Amino acid sequence: MKFLLIGLLALSLLTSAQAADEALQQAIASPARTTAFVARDSWRHPLETLSFFGIRADSTVVEISPGAGWYTEILAPYLRDKGQLILAADDPDSPKPEAVKSVERLKVKLAADPQRYDKVRLAVFAPPTKLDYAAPGSADLVLTFRNVHNWMASGDEGVRNVFASAYRSLKPGGVFGVVEHRLPSSRFQDASSSTGYVHQAFVIGLAQEAGFRLEASSEINANPLDHADHVGGVWALPPGYVNKEVDRESYQAIGESDRMTLKFVKP
């Protein structure tokens, strides 16, 4: 009887995992996603990346700095019925016009499709001080995609405060998932990450300093063709093409940046 119960429990867990996988695949395959966003799936690997972080349909997830909503378009419908999505976005009261415009664009996006976004909660993320975007110990996952270099531009205190806020927001056993442009360890990294690339060891060090344990790293989003040495930094590559037509074909051949994918756990 004991082994039968164990077997039934294992089958139940497997069935639940398969259902979650299917729901995530459906969210990624949704025709409601922005066409230009879908075109980047081959570089961003949303199914593999979110699965690596251990997301479930009943998770409480914080997405820090959602930008134009690339991952939000997947996360919101996936979490809508059983989970919770919190977007830690720019401060609408910011003195920076670009920050105000960014959060206003996000609000317009969410309001335009209430069937998908009606349960999304919008919170303020403005380092180094406004970082109470989720109640302490409330989140299962805190995720951020290609943002660490932006936080570094706000100074040493700012980036450390962000990692500390992620730790504070998570439940024990919760996951901090980070994807970031990767700078080869042999290359010099300035304190503000002016190229947009960051040493993987530096990110791991920040997380460990905040109290996290590195659970796993993945090469899901790696690109060995990217040597991270471009005029204009990472923004020279697609889709930015900051150099416009100069060397465009060579940047196109490289593709999007080489990226680290790191899974940290709060003990």
Summary of the structure (lengths in Angstrom):
residues: 267
radius of gyration: 18.9
end to end distance: 34.5
largest distance: 70.2
contacts: 820
relative contact order: 0.12
helix: 42%
strand: 20%
